[in-house]
Amino acid sequence: MAELEGEVVAEIRRILGEELEWKGAVEPSHDLLKDLQLDSLGLTVLAVGLENRFRVKLSEEDAVGITTVADLARLVSTRVVASPEVQR
């Protein structure tokens, strides 16, 4: 599971850099809103990118309690493991 979370963090870094043009560091402890300065559009781009890459579905209810990169990576990893048809 830790390896999968690392893969998700790497994808978060890629999406932030390539699609959202984030120039700074992206660490698991970073807050999505405060440290990475994501707004609702940025969060949507990030969520859709993760859904497409890992073939999972994230909902608005999932956002409750998700504040850091690590929280998001853990959520996506949990969804991947729970979804037997997912191919990485």
N, C-alpha and C positions, 0 to 999 in steps of 0.2 A: 504493500500500500504506500509506503514511503517513496518508493521509486515512481509510482504513478503520480503522487502528489508533486514530486520534482518535475515530472513531465508536464503537468498542468501549469506549474509556476513558470516553466520555460515558455509555454504557449502564451501565458498571460504577458510575459515580457515581450514576446514577438508581436502580439496584437497591439500592445501599448506603443511599441516603437514604430512598427510599420503602418498601422492603420490610424493610430491616434497621435502619432508624431511626438511621443513622450521622449525627452532627451535624457532624463535622469535615471538613477538607479531604481531597480524594482526589487525589493526584498520581501520575503514572506511576512515580516512584521509591519510593513507599510500599510497605513490606513488608506483605503480606496478613495475616500473623499478628501481627507485632510492632506495626506502626503502626496498622493498621485493626482489630486485636483480633478477627479472625474465628476462630471455633471451627469444628468439623466441620460443624455445622448451617449456620452462616453461609456457609461455603465451598460447601456443597451448594446452598443457595438461590441463591448467585451463579452457580454453574455451570449450574444448570437455567434460570435467567433468561437467561443468555447463549445457551444451546442453543436456547431457544424464540425468542429475538429474531433470531438469526442463522442458525437452522436448520442447526446443526452438532451433532456428537456429540463430547462430551468423555469421556474414560475416566480411571480411576484412574492408569493408566500415564502419562497426560498430565501429571499433577500433579508428576511427578518433575522437579525443576529449576525449577519455577514458584514464585517467591518474591515477586515484585513485581507491581504493577498492570501495568507495561509488559510483563513476561513473559507475563502472561495475555492481554493485548491482542494481542501478537504471535502467540501460539498460536491464538487465535480467528481472527485475520485470515488466518493461513496456512490454516486449515481452510476458511474461506469461499472463498478463492481456489482451493483444490484441489477444491471441490465445485461442479461446473458447474450443478447444478439450483437452487442457492441464488438467491433473489431478495431483494434488499434493499429 
